[in-house]
């Protein structure tokens, strides 16, 4: 099959600025009884250590709870899923006075059974860590995501119809998470991403994927084109999603084993990866909008693959 090329390539650029804010003269600070930088008191030897005007140092305001650095999963469902799937847990932070909570007690027992340290902290500390205030009394500090090897995904695909999503430098965490979620829903064998200049699995990805990153192997590779060649050797057809394709997905050969390639948000599929694809396809459209975003397009194409292979994937599964 003849290969087609994608000439799309626009790089978005952004600029940023910096500002400065200067304070007034030091004499005004002394007259108001304030401190100099570094905490030095404005007292003078031989004058009894009194400030000008007899002003006293104002009481220090209470400091808010500080969120420590790290990656965190929050909520009871997230904790249960992390334990069930073997997500690396460094420690658990549990709200004080939770001893009477039956569900939390069960989760804590499960954490201790895998030797995960458990610390009881003030609820304010959990509030400071929480991104949306839904920690439900427990937050897990987690380690690096355990990426799979490409060979693991190929082995998981078995011998029949299978789908692998290959992301050519998708950078937005929201898009990445949404794609992983759709891939897991349709039963894809895995997702392949680049190990540089691409979105990674983080706590943000966990949230946007609705936890799907814990149920689907994701492989980081140094070379997307090379990964496609390996998939093709394993019997996959490499299908590139491009708005410039001549063939819509309804007519594309999506039966069987397909490695679906999705390009980056700004540049689409790179030239070398595009040349590695066996064929290109696109979504049909009737409106005037240029195209869907990469996550929406990946979802639509993934379900089209599932529909095409329904006889084997769904009907054949019950035999």
C-alpha positions as CSV (number, residue, x, y, z in Angstrom):
1,X,0.0,0.0,0.0
2,X,1.3,3.4,-1.0
3,X,2.4,5.6,1.9
4,X,1.0,9.1,2.2
5,X,2.6,12.1,3.8
6,X,1.4,14.8,6.1
7,X,2.7,18.3,5.5
8,X,1.0,19.8,8.6
9,X,3.4,21.6,10.9
10,X,2.8,24.7,12.8
11,X,4.6,25.3,16.1
12,X,2.8,27.5,18.6
13,X,4.9,30.0,20.4
14,X,4.3,31.9,23.6
15,X,6.1,34.7,25.4
16,X,6.3,35.5,29.0
17,X,7.3,38.5,31.1
18,X,8.6,39.3,34.4
19,X,7.9,42.2,36.8
20,X,9.5,43.8,39.8
21,X,8.1,45.6,42.8
22,X,10.3,48.0,44.8
23,X,9.7,49.1,48.4
24,X,10.0,52.6,49.9
25,X,13.0,54.1,51.7
26,X,14.3,52.5,54.9
27,X,13.6,55.6,57.0
28,X,9.9,55.1,56.5
29,X,10.2,51.5,57.6
30,X,12.0,52.6,60.8
31,X,9.4,55.2,61.6
32,X,6.7,52.5,61.3
33,X,8.5,50.2,63.6
34,X,9.1,47.5,61.0
35,X,12.0,45.1,60.7
36,X,14.9,45.3,58.3
37,X,15.4,42.4,55.9
38,X,17.2,39.6,57.9
39,X,15.2,40.2,61.0
40,X,17.4,43.0,62.6
41,X,15.6,45.1,65.2
42,X,15.7,48.9,64.8
43,X,17.1,49.5,68.2
44,X,20.0,51.9,69.2
45,X,22.7,51.3,71.8
46,X,22.3,53.6,74.8
47,X,18.6,54.2,74.3
48,X,17.2,51.2,76.2
49,X,16.5,49.3,73.0
50,X,13.3,51.2,72.3
51,X,12.1,51.9,68.8
52,X,11.4,55.4,67.6
53,X,7.9,56.4,68.8
54,X,7.7,53.4,71.3
55,X,6.2,51.1,68.6
56,X,6.1,47.4,69.4
57,X,6.7,44.5,67.0
58,X,3.3,43.2,65.7
59,X,2.4,39.6,66.4
60,X,3.2,37.1,63.7
61,X,0.2,35.7,61.8
62,X,-0.5,32.0,61.9
63,X,1.1,30.2,59.0
64,X,-1.2,28.1,56.7
65,X,-0.6,24.4,56.3
66,X,2.1,23.8,53.8
67,X,1.8,21.2,51.1
68,X,5.0,19.2,50.8
69,X,6.5,18.5,47.5
70,X,5.8,15.2,45.8
71,X,3.2,13.3,43.8
72,X,0.0,12.4,45.5
73,X,-3.2,10.3,44.9
74,X,-6.1,11.4,47.0
75,X,-9.3,9.7,48.0
76,X,-10.4,6.2,49.0
77,X,-11.1,4.8,45.6
78,X,-7.7,6.0,44.4
79,X,-6.0,4.3,47.4
80,X,-7.9,1.1,46.8
81,X,-7.0,1.1,43.1
82,X,-3.3,1.8,43.9
83,X,-3.2,-1.2,46.2
84,X,-5.0,-3.5,43.8
85,X,-2.8,-2.6,40.8
86,X,0.5,-2.4,42.7
87,X,1.1,1.3,42.1
88,X,4.2,2.2,44.1
89,X,3.2,3.9,47.4
90,X,5.9,5.7,49.4
91,X,3.6,6.5,52.4
92,X,0.0,7.2,53.3
93,X,-1.2,10.3,55.1
94,X,-4.5,9.8,57.0
95,X,-6.6,12.3,58.8
96,X,-6.4,12.2,62.6
97,X,-9.5,10.9,64.5
98,X,-10.3,8.4,61.7
99,X,-10.1,5.3,63.9
100,X,-13.9,4.8,63.8
101,X,-14.1,5.0,60.0
102,X,-14.6,1.4,58.9
103,X,-13.5,1.9,55.3
104,X,-10.4,3.9,56.1
105,X,-9.5,1.3,58.7
106,X,-9.6,-1.4,56.1
107,X,-7.5,0.6,53.7
108,X,-4.9,1.3,56.4
109,X,-4.7,-2.4,57.2
110,X,-4.2,-3.2,53.5
111,X,-1.4,-0.5,53.3
112,X,0.3,-1.9,56.3
113,X,0.1,-5.4,54.8
114,X,2.3,-4.2,51.9
115,X,4.7,-2.4,54.3
116,X,3.5,1.1,53.3
117,X,4.2,3.6,56.1
118,X,1.1,5.3,57.5
119,X,1.2,8.7,59.2
120,X,-1.7,10.5,60.9
121,X,-1.8,14.2,60.2
122,X,-4.2,17.1,60.8
123,X,-7.0,17.4,58.2
124,X,-5.6,20.8,57.3
125,X,-2.5,19.2,56.0
126,X,-4.5,17.0,53.7
127,X,-6.5,20.0,52.6
128,X,-3.3,21.7,51.6
129,X,-2.1,18.7,49.6
130,X,-5.5,18.1,47.9
131,X,-6.0,19.6,44.5
132,X,-9.8,19.7,44.6
133,X,-10.7,19.1,48.3
134,X,-11.8,15.5,47.8
135,X,-9.2,13.5,49.7
136,X,-11.8,11.8,52.0
137,X,-9.4,11.6,54.8
138,X,-6.5,9.9,53.0
139,X,-3.7,10.9,50.6
140,X,-1.0,8.6,49.2
141,X,2.4,9.8,48.3
142,X,3.4,7.7,45.3
143,X,6.6,6.9,43.4
144,X,7.3,6.8,39.7
145,X,4.9,5.1,37.4
146,X,6.0,1.6,36.5
147,X,6.1,1.8,32.7
148,X,5.8,-1.4,30.7
149,X,8.1,-2.5,27.9
150,X,6.9,-2.6,24.3
151,X,7.3,-6.3,24.4
152,X,4.8,-6.5,27.3
153,X,2.2,-4.7,25.2
154,X,2.8,-7.0,22.2
155,X,2.5,-10.1,24.4
156,X,-0.7,-8.7,25.9
157,X,-2.2,-8.3,22.4
158,X,-2.2,-12.1,21.9
159,X,-2.7,-13.4,18.4
160,X,-6.1,-12.0,17.4
161,X,-7.4,-8.5,16.7
162,X,-5.8,-5.9,18.9
163,X,-5.4,-2.2,19.1
164,X,-2.3,-0.2,20.3
165,X,-2.4,3.6,20.6
166,X,0.9,5.2,19.5
167,X,1.2,8.8,20.5
168,X,3.7,10.8,18.5
169,X,4.7,13.4,21.1
170,X,1.3,14.3,22.5
171,X,2.3,16.9,25.2
172,X,-1.0,17.9,26.9
173,X,-1.6,15.9,30.1
174,X,-5.4,16.3,29.7
175,X,-5.3,14.9,26.2
176,X,-3.0,12.1,27.2
177,X,-5.2,11.1,30.1
178,X,-8.3,11.2,27.9
179,X,-6.7,9.0,25.3
180,X,-5.6,6.4,27.9
181,X,-9.1,6.3,29.2
182,X,-10.6,5.7,25.8
183,X,-8.0,3.1,25.0
184,X,-8.7,1.2,28.2
185,X,-12.5,1.4,27.6
186,X,-12.3,-0.3,24.2
187,X,-9.9,-2.9,25.4
188,X,-6.7,-1.8,23.7
189,X,-3.5,-3.8,24.4
190,X,-1.6,-0.7,25.5
191,X,-0.4,2.8,24.8
192,X,3.1,3.8,23.5
193,X,4.6,7.2,24.1
194,X,7.9,8.9,23.6
195,X,10.3,9.2,26.5
196,X,11.1,12.9,25.7
197,X,9.1,15.9,24.7
198,X,5.8,14.2,25.6
199,X,3.3,14.0,28.4
200,X,4.1,11.4,31.0
201,X,2.1,9.5,33.6
202,X,1.6,11.7,36.6
203,X,-1.0,12.3,39.2
204,X,-2.7,14.7,36.8
205,X,-2.8,11.9,34.2
206,X,-4.3,9.6,36.7
207,X,-7.1,12.1,37.3
208,X,-7.8,12.9,33.6
209,X,-7.8,9.2,32.7
210,X,-10.2,8.4,35.6
211,X,-7.6,5.9,36.9
212,X,-7.2,4.1,33.6
213,X,-3.4,4.4,33.8
214,X,-3.6,1.7,36.5
215,X,-5.3,-0.8,34.2
216,X,-3.5,-0.4,30.9
217,X,0.2,-0.9,30.2
218,X,2.0,2.2,28.9
219,X,5.4,2.0,27.3
220,X,7.9,4.8,26.9
221,X,10.2,4.4,23.9
222,X,13.1,6.5,22.6
223,X,12.0,6.2,19.0
224,X,8.4,6.2,17.9
225,X,9.2,5.1,14.3
226,X,11.3,2.2,15.6
227,X,8.5,1.1,17.9
228,X,6.1,1.1,14.9
229,X,8.5,-1.2,13.0
230,X,8.5,-3.6,16.0
231,X,4.7,-3.5,16.1
232,X,4.5,-4.2,12.4
233,X,6.8,-7.2,12.8
234,X,4.3,-8.5,15.4
235,X,1.6,-8.3,12.8
236,X,0.1,-4.8,13.3
237,X,-0.9,-2.4,10.5
238,X,0.3,1.1,11.3
239,X,-2.5,3.5,10.7
240,X,-1.8,7.3,10.9
241,X,-4.6,9.7,11.8
242,X,-4.3,12.7,9.7
243,X,-6.8,15.4,8.6
244,X,-5.0,15.4,5.2
245,X,-5.8,11.7,4.5
246,X,-7.9,10.9,1.5
247,X,-9.7,7.9,3.1
248,X,-12.2,8.3,5.9
249,X,-12.2,5.8,8.7
250,X,-15.4,4.1,7.5
251,X,-13.5,2.9,4.5
252,X,-10.1,2.3,6.1
253,X,-8.9,-1.3,6.8
254,X,-9.3,-1.2,10.5
255,X,-10.0,-4.9,11.0
256,X,-7.5,-7.0,12.9
257,X,-4.3,-5.8,14.5
258,X,-3.9,-2.0,14.3
259,X,-1.4,0.4,15.7
260,X,-3.2,3.7,15.7
261,X,-0.8,6.7,15.5
262,X,-2.0,10.0,16.8
263,X,0.1,13.2,16.2
264,X,1.0,16.0,18.6
265,X,-1.4,18.9,19.2
266,X,0.7,21.4,17.3
267,X,2.5,19.5,14.5
268,X,0.5,16.4,13.9
269,X,2.5,13.2,13.0
270,X,6.2,13.8,12.3
271,X,7.6,13.1,8.8
272,X,9.5,10.0,9.7
273,X,6.7,8.4,11.6
274,X,4.3,9.3,8.8
275,X,6.5,7.5,6.4
276,X,6.4,4.5,8.6
277,X,2.6,4.3,8.6
278,X,1.1,1.7,6.2
279,X,-2.0,3.9,5.5
280,X,-3.6,7.1,6.7
281,X,-7.2,7.8,7.7
282,X,-9.4,10.6,9.0
283,X,-12.8,11.2,10.5
284,X,-15.7,12.3,8.2
285,X,-17.1,15.7,8.9
286,X,-19.9,17.9,7.6
287,X,-19.3,21.1,9.6
288,X,-16.9,24.0,9.2
289,X,-14.6,23.4,12.2
290,X,-11.1,22.4,11.1
291,X,-10.9,19.2,13.1
292,X,-11.4,17.6,16.5
293,X,-8.6,17.6,19.0
294,X,-6.3,14.6,19.3
295,X,-8.1,13.1,22.3
296,X,-11.5,13.3,20.7
297,X,-10.2,11.9,17.4
298,X,-8.4,9.1,19.2
299,X,-11.6,8.2,21.0
300,X,-13.7,8.1,17.8
301,X,-11.2,6.1,15.8
302,X,-10.7,3.6,18.7
303,X,-14.5,2.9,18.8
304,X,-14.6,2.5,15.1
305,X,-11.8,-0.1,15.4
306,X,-13.9,-1.8,18.1
307,X,-17.0,-1.7,15.9
308,X,-15.2,-3.3,13.0
309,X,-13.9,-6.1,15.2
310,X,-17.0,-6.7,17.2
311,X,-17.7,-10.2,15.8
312,X,-14.4,-11.4,17.4
313,X,-14.0,-9.0,20.4
314,X,-17.6,-9.1,21.7
315,X,-19.6,-11.9,20.1
316,X,-16.6,-14.2,20.0
317,X,-15.8,-13.5,23.7
318,X,-18.9,-15.4,24.9
319,X,-18.2,-18.6,22.9
